[in-house]
Amino acid sequence: LVLFRDDEDTFKILIATDIHLGYLEKDPVRGNDTFVTFNEILDHAQKNEVDFVLLGGDLFHENKPSRKTVHSCLESLRKYCMGDRPVQFEILSDQAVNFNYSKFPWVNYQDENLNISIPVFSIHGNHDDPTGADALCALDILSCAGLLNHFGRSSSVEKIDISPILLRKGRTKIALYGLGAIPDERLYRMFVNKQVTMLRPKEDEDSWFNLFVIHQNRSKHGATNYIPEQFLDDFINLVVWGHEHECKIAPSQNEQQCFYVSQPGSSVVTSLSPGEAVKKHIGLLHVKGKKMKMQKIALETVRTFYMEDIVLADHPDLFNPDNPKVTQAIQAFCMEKVEWMLDNAERERLGNPRQPGKPLIRLRVDYTGGFEPFSVHRFSQKYMDRVANPKDIIHFFRHREQKEKNDSDLNFGKLVSRPASEGMTLRVEDLVKQYFQTAEKKVQLSLLTERGMGEAVQEFVDKEEKDAIEELVKFQLEKTQRFLKERRTDAEEEKIDEEVRKFRESRKKNAEEEDEEVREAMTRARAHRSEDTVLVAASSDEEVMDTGMKGTGDSDDGLPVTLSRGRGRARGRGRGARGQNSTTGSSRRGRGSTSQESAASSRTYKPVSVPAKNMSIVDGRPSICP
């Protein structure tokens, strides 16, 4: 990290992640927060005359965003990213490889039908990842419209080859690598098995500034439910890490791998946790040759969020659980804390008129030690007109004492996440797994696995795959039946149960095979949904045809038939004309890109496998960074 003057060789890149457009869009107070902040981010890009905007995933909060959300996003991109200002850098790599999932496999600013002044490059996150039978996501809509360049997609579960977008401005060259969100456990396993390869250009490989954008868990949520930084190649210069919402945008160096990591964090508060209370920033990255500097830009339109913790047991002089009026004393103490946070929020807002009026306030109260909570609902009523989250101001929790494990009792309290103070996110698949692990024997799974069922439930909840669970049950049932037939198991209940148990345990040990089962079941669910759509459409067409035939029979002069044919011919000509224009435009674009295509074809790559020393997390051998 060094200081240098910007010139014709300097890239200026605006970096942001986890914008979550559409979060709480129906909330009367916070509904427009994400759209306002997105406009501020793009306004910074325009005022700073950046070369391009780089987004690290989760541009949308929902996998299937609403029409309002998509419309607002298109409106902002069109307003700030289209214009006559020329783009000052060129792309040297084969764009057909970089954007191979697009119907228009070239960067949007080189499309002669579009007038792009600020290109936007983005990978997808876990919220807006490709789903459905056609594996499309919301970013693909923006890409098709020519307003965004979606890169970093990988559909293979056996091997991932990350091919960079090669950019050049003057004498500065950037190799931009991207990897959209993949389930952490699967990607962890692929790194360990050396199934992830980052390709490097053969020519002058040491002259490139290598920038990698990733959207995965950075903090450890489980044994394999994150991606250790040591897994990444050590030739990388800077990693932009999405998915984590706490803002740590100042690049920090990994002492073992020697690259820098920047974690921009989210631009909107999506959970009332300590990490979200950190001031929100975006970054303006300057790259010249192999040197870089990161300029922090504070976001002014983000709603203020203040958070405090109270442990009642730490104030024995104020609160005595044996006092009959202790609850009133606790409530009065909490009101003082809330008023103090509101005063701080108001002082901060006076210096920034662009900040939303009502702040977010969170007071977490640990009432361990014989105390009783007061009514949160009545407490919230006092602040309905002063805070943006009146229903969530107070959160009571207490630390649970360790008890002897009793498998016969299913305590749903154990399944609820740890206290919010630990900032833990509870996932659907984890909840399913915990449920069956703590359930009594008679409701334990005997045919399905907890992992497979958890994945199916997640698809059902997050991706609205209504047939996911049913198809998984059918698929695993059919597979078990084939196994029993091949083993020619005797028709005795005990022997059948024993064979099924062995078969289930073998599947649990083979994680890759189990992942393949879930993917196959999800594919069948999507195909089933597609068939339903086709049937509904076909039945609708039949109804229309029946209506037309009835009209013909009832008519004496045949006039309705004549009118119907006339409308049909007109529509056919209209579509044909548009199709011809589209074809002509495509041909012009093809001729215009001949020189760049030839330049791209002359550039070759050599694969660089992940070094063996990067495979082990516990490998603590020190390395000296140059």
Solvent accessible surface area in square Angstrom, and as a share of the most:
residue,aa,sasa,rsa
1,L,100,0.50
2,V,65,0.37
3,L,166,0.82
4,F,32,0.13
5,R,209,0.76
6,D,69,0.35
7,D,57,0.30
8,E,130,0.58
9,D,8,0.04
10,T,2,0.01
11,F,0,0.00
12,K,47,0.20
13,I,0,0.00
14,L,0,0.00
15,I,0,0.00
16,A,1,0.01
17,T,3,0.02
18,D,0,0.00
19,I,3,0.01
20,H,2,0.01
21,L,1,0.01
22,G,7,0.07
23,Y,35,0.13
24,L,68,0.34
25,E,34,0.15
26,K,186,0.79
27,D,42,0.22
28,P,134,0.84
29,V,55,0.32
30,R,24,0.09
31,G,5,0.05
32,N,87,0.44
33,D,19,0.10
34,T,1,0.00
35,F,18,0.07
36,V,70,0.40
37,T,3,0.02
38,F,1,0.01
39,N,51,0.26
40,E,2,0.01
41,I,0,0.00
42,L,2,0.01
43,D,26,0.14
44,H,34,0.15
45,A,1,0.00
46,Q,80,0.35
47,K,147,0.62
48,N,40,0.20
49,E,100,0.45
50,V,0,0.00
51,D,9,0.04
52,F,0,0.00
53,V,0,0.00
54,L,1,0.00
55,L,5,0.02
56,G,0,0.00
57,G,2,0.02
58,D,1,0.01
59,L,3,0.01
60,F,1,0.00
61,H,35,0.16
62,E,92,0.41
63,N,19,0.10
64,K,105,0.45
65,P,26,0.17
66,S,45,0.29
67,R,220,0.80
68,K,95,0.40
69,T,1,0.01
70,V,27,0.16
71,H,116,0.52
72,S,21,0.14
73,C,0,0.00
74,L,54,0.27
75,E,104,0.47
76,S,7,0.04
77,L,0,0.00
78,R,171,0.63
79,K,133,0.56
80,Y,22,0.08
81,C,2,0.01
82,M,56,0.25
83,G,25,0.24
84,D,126,0.65
85,R,77,0.28
86,P,86,0.54
87,V,34,0.19
88,Q,106,0.47
89,F,8,0.03
90,E,69,0.31
91,I,7,0.03
92,L,11,0.06
93,S,2,0.01
94,D,54,0.28
95,Q,21,0.09
96,A,56,0.44
97,V,78,0.45
98,N,14,0.07
99,F,9,0.04
100,N,93,0.48
101,Y,93,0.35
102,S,32,0.21
103,K,182,0.77
104,F,93,0.39
105,P,43,0.27
106,W,52,0.18
107,V,0,0.00
108,N,8,0.04
109,Y,38,0.14
110,Q,34,0.15
111,D,17,0.09
112,E,94,0.42
113,N,94,0.48
114,L,49,0.25
115,N,79,0.40
116,I,11,0.06
117,S,10,0.06
118,I,3,0.01
119,P,0,0.00
120,V,1,0.00
121,F,0,0.00
122,S,0,0.00
123,I,0,0.00
124,H,10,0.05
125,G,0,0.00
126,N,66,0.34
127,H,58,0.26
128,D,0,0.00
129,D,26,0.14
130,P,31,0.19
131,T,17,0.10
132,G,13,0.12
133,A,59,0.46
134,D,111,0.57
135,A,43,0.34
136,L,105,0.52
137,C,9,0.05
138,A,6,0.04
139,L,1,0.00
140,D,25,0.13
141,I,95,0.48
142,L,1,0.00
143,S,22,0.14
144,C,83,0.50
145,A,49,0.38
146,G,8,0.08
147,L,15,0.08
148,L,2,0.01
149,N,6,0.03
150,H,14,0.06
151,F,8,0.03
152,G,15,0.15
153,R,43,0.16
154,S,38,0.24
155,S,84,0.54
156,S,52,0.34
157,V,39,0.23
158,E,128,0.57
159,K,101,0.43
160,I,1,0.01
161,D,79,0.41
162,I,8,0.04
163,S,26,0.17
164,P,0,0.00
165,I,1,0.01
166,L,0,0.00
167,L,0,0.00
168,R,86,0.31
169,K,24,0.10
170,G,49,0.47
171,R,202,0.74
172,T,1,0.00
173,K,35,0.15
174,I,0,0.00
175,A,0,0.00
176,L,1,0.00
177,Y,0,0.00
178,G,5,0.05
179,L,3,0.01
180,G,1,0.01
181,A,16,0.12
182,I,21,0.10
183,P,74,0.46
184,D,18,0.09
185,E,53,0.24
186,R,54,0.20
187,L,0,0.00
188,Y,27,0.10
189,R,49,0.18
190,M,4,0.02
191,F,5,0.02
192,V,63,0.36
193,N,70,0.36
194,K,104,0.44
195,Q,44,0.19
196,V,1,0.01
197,T,5,0.03
198,M,6,0.03
199,L,33,0.16
200,R,26,0.10
201,P,2,0.01
202,K,115,0.49
203,E,72,0.32
204,D,96,0.50
205,E,41,0.19
206,D,107,0.55
207,S,47,0.30
208,W,1,0.00
209,F,1,0.01
210,N,2,0.01
211,L,0,0.00
212,F,1,0.00
213,V,0,0.00
214,I,0,0.00
215,H,2,0.01
216,Q,4,0.02
217,N,12,0.06
218,R,52,0.19
219,S,57,0.37
220,K,135,0.57
221,H,88,0.39
222,G,28,0.27
223,A,82,0.63
224,T,50,0.29
225,N,10,0.05
226,Y,18,0.07
227,I,0,0.00
228,P,6,0.04
229,E,31,0.14
230,Q,42,0.19
231,F,0,0.00
232,L,2,0.01
233,D,2,0.01
234,D,62,0.32
235,F,28,0.12
236,I,4,0.02
237,N,36,0.18
238,L,0,0.00
239,V,0,0.00
240,V,1,0.00
241,W,0,0.00
242,G,0,0.00
243,H,45,0.20
244,E,28,0.13
245,H,38,0.17
246,E,61,0.27
247,C,15,0.09
248,K,105,0.44
249,I,2,0.01
250,A,60,0.46
251,P,19,0.12
252,S,57,0.37
253,Q,63,0.28
254,N,15,0.08
255,E,120,0.54
256,Q,35,0.16
257,Q,1,0.00
258,C,34,0.20
259,F,1,0.00
260,Y,54,0.20
261,V,2,0.01
262,S,0,0.00
263,Q,8,0.03
264,P,1,0.00
265,G,3,0.03
266,S,1,0.01
267,S,4,0.03
268,V,13,0.08
269,V,5,0.03
270,T,26,0.15
271,S,54,0.35
272,L,29,0.15
273,S,25,0.16
274,P,61,0.38
275,G,21,0.20
276,E,5,0.02
277,A,40,0.31
278,V,60,0.34
279,K,93,0.39
280,K,7,0.03
281,H,28,0.13
282,I,2,0.01
283,G,0,0.00
284,L,4,0.02
285,L,0,0.00
286,H,9,0.04
287,V,0,0.00
288,K,57,0.24
289,G,29,0.28
290,K,94,0.40
291,K,116,0.49
292,M,9,0.04
293,K,49,0.21
294,M,28,0.13
295,Q,87,0.39
296,K,104,0.44
297,I,19,0.10
298,A,41,0.32
299,L,2,0.01
300,E,69,0.31
301,T,6,0.03
302,V,18,0.11
303,R,20,0.07
304,T,14,0.08
305,F,18,0.07
306,Y,54,0.21
307,M,32,0.14
308,E,48,0.22
309,D,78,0.40
310,I,6,0.03
311,V,57,0.33
312,L,1,0.00
313,A,57,0.44
314,D,98,0.51
315,H,56,0.25
316,P,105,0.66
317,D,123,0.64
318,L,95,0.47
319,F,7,0.03
320,N,79,0.40
321,P,57,0.36
322,D,125,0.65
323,N,70,0.36
324,P,126,0.79
325,K,141,0.60
326,V,13,0.08
327,T,40,0.23
328,Q,112,0.50
329,A,40,0.31
330,I,1,0.01
331,Q,43,0.19
332,A,53,0.41
333,F,37,0.16
334,C,0,0.00
335,M,60,0.27
336,E,117,0.53
337,K,58,0.25
338,V,0,0.00
339,E,59,0.26
340,W,125,0.44
341,M,0,0.00
342,L,12,0.06
343,D,71,0.37
344,N,24,0.12
345,A,6,0.04
346,E,76,0.34
347,R,149,0.54
348,E,65,0.29
349,R,76,0.28
350,L,131,0.65
351,G,70,0.68
352,N,21,0.11
353,P,123,0.77
354,R,111,0.41
355,Q,10,0.04
356,P,31,0.19
357,G,47,0.45
358,K,65,0.28
359,P,12,0.07
360,L,2,0.01
361,I,0,0.00
362,R,30,0.11
363,L,0,0.00
364,R,8,0.03
365,V,0,0.00
366,D,7,0.03
367,Y,30,0.12
368,T,49,0.29
369,G,50,0.48
370,G,62,0.60
371,F,8,0.04
372,E,111,0.50
373,P,54,0.34
374,F,16,0.07
375,S,37,0.24
376,V,46,0.26
377,H,130,0.58
378,R,165,0.60
379,F,0,0.00
380,S,4,0.02
381,Q,91,0.41
382,K,97,0.41
383,Y,2,0.01
384,M,85,0.38
385,D,120,0.62
386,R,103,0.38
387,V,1,0.01
388,A,6,0.05
389,N,7,0.03
390,P,19,0.12
391,K,163,0.69
392,D,61,0.32
393,I,0,0.00
394,I,9,0.04
395,H,52,0.23
396,F,33,0.14
397,F,26,0.11
398,R,134,0.49
399,H,98,0.44
400,R,171,0.62
401,E,145,0.65
402,Q,178,0.79
403,K,173,0.73
404,E,166,0.75
405,K,160,0.68
406,N,72,0.37
407,D,89,0.46
408,S,70,0.45
409,D,83,0.43
410,L,54,0.27
411,N,68,0.35
412,F,126,0.53
413,G,19,0.18
414,K,104,0.44
415,L,9,0.04
416,V,103,0.59
417,S,42,0.27
418,R,146,0.53
419,P,29,0.18
420,A,32,0.25
421,S,41,0.27
422,E,89,0.40
423,G,40,0.39
424,M,73,0.33
425,T,96,0.56
426,L,61,0.31
427,R,74,0.27
428,V,43,0.25
429,E,22,0.10
430,D,35,0.18
431,L,69,0.34
432,V,21,0.12
433,K,95,0.40
434,Q,50,0.22
435,Y,64,0.24
436,F,31,0.13
437,Q,100,0.44
438,T,34,0.20
439,A,3,0.02
440,E,51,0.23
441,K,182,0.77
442,K,171,0.72
443,V,63,0.36
444,Q,65,0.29
445,L,32,0.16
446,S,83,0.54
447,L,38,0.19
448,L,14,0.07
449,T,1,0.00
450,E,18,0.08
451,R,67,0.25
452,G,0,0.00
453,M,24,0.11
454,G,1,0.01
455,E,43,0.19
456,A,0,0.00
457,V,28,0.16
458,Q,53,0.23
459,E,26,0.12
460,F,92,0.38
461,V,81,0.46
462,D,68,0.35
463,K,27,0.12
464,E,113,0.51
465,E,3,0.01
466,K,131,0.56
467,D,15,0.08
468,A,0,0.00
469,I,56,0.28
470,E,89,0.40
471,E,13,0.06
472,L,0,0.00
473,V,55,0.31
474,K,88,0.37
475,F,28,0.12
476,Q,1,0.01
477,L,76,0.38
478,E,67,0.30
479,K,44,0.19
480,T,4,0.02
481,Q,86,0.38
482,R,124,0.45
483,F,37,0.15
484,L,34,0.17
485,K,155,0.65
486,E,137,0.62
487,R,129,0.47
488,R,212,0.77
489,T,35,0.21
490,D,74,0.38
491,A,102,0.79
492,E,91,0.41
493,E,138,0.62
494,E,144,0.65
495,K,94,0.40
496,I,60,0.31
497,D,80,0.42
498,E,70,0.31
499,E,27,0.12
500,V,22,0.13
501,R,125,0.45
502,K,103,0.43
503,F,21,0.09
504,R,20,0.07
505,E,60,0.27
506,S,59,0.38
507,R,3,0.01
508,K,82,0.35
509,K,174,0.74
510,N,66,0.34
511,A,29,0.23
512,E,83,0.37
513,E,59,0.27
514,E,2,0.01
515,D,10,0.05
516,E,87,0.39
517,E,3,0.01
518,V,12,0.07
519,R,59,0.22
520,E,69,0.31
521,A,0,0.00
522,M,6,0.03
523,T,75,0.43
524,R,70,0.25
525,A,1,0.01
526,R,49,0.18
527,A,44,0.34
528,H,74,0.33
529,R,63,0.23
530,S,41,0.27
531,E,102,0.46
532,D,46,0.24
533,T,86,0.50
534,V,96,0.55
535,L,120,0.60
536,V,97,0.56
537,A,52,0.40
538,A,42,0.33
539,S,53,0.34
540,S,52,0.33
541,D,86,0.45
542,E,105,0.47
543,E,117,0.52
544,V,105,0.60
545,M,125,0.56
546,D,74,0.38
547,T,92,0.53
548,G,44,0.42
549,M,133,0.59
550,K,142,0.60
551,G,30,0.29
552,T,70,0.41
553,G,65,0.62
554,D,122,0.63
555,S,27,0.18
556,D,151,0.78
557,D,115,0.60
558,G,27,0.26
559,L,100,0.50
560,P,64,0.40
561,V,39,0.22
562,T,75,0.43
563,L,97,0.48
564,S,60,0.39
565,R,135,0.49
566,G,30,0.29
567,R,142,0.52
568,G,32,0.30
569,R,145,0.53
570,A,53,0.41
571,R,141,0.51
572,G,34,0.33
573,R,164,0.60
574,G,29,0.28
575,R,143,0.52
576,G,35,0.34
577,A,53,0.41
578,R,159,0.58
579,G,38,0.36
580,Q,128,0.57
581,N,108,0.55
582,S,75,0.48
583,T,89,0.52
584,T,72,0.42
585,G,6,0.06
586,S,67,0.43
587,S,55,0.35
588,R,107,0.39
589,R,15,0.05
590,G,36,0.34
591,R,162,0.59
592,G,58,0.56
593,S,8,0.05
594,T,82,0.48
595,S,80,0.52
596,Q,66,0.29
597,E,100,0.45
598,S,66,0.42
599,A,49,0.38
600,A,10,0.07
601,S,85,0.55
602,S,82,0.53
603,R,53,0.19
604,T,66,0.38
605,Y,54,0.21
606,K,77,0.32
607,P,97,0.61
608,V,38,0.22
609,S,71,0.46
610,V,4,0.02
611,P,41,0.26
612,A,67,0.52
613,K,81,0.35
614,N,0,0.00
615,M,25,0.11
616,S,44,0.28
617,I,68,0.34
618,V,138,0.79
619,D,25,0.13
620,G,67,0.64
621,R,156,0.57
622,P,132,0.83
623,S,52,0.33
624,I,169,0.86
625,C,30,0.18
626,P,165,1.04
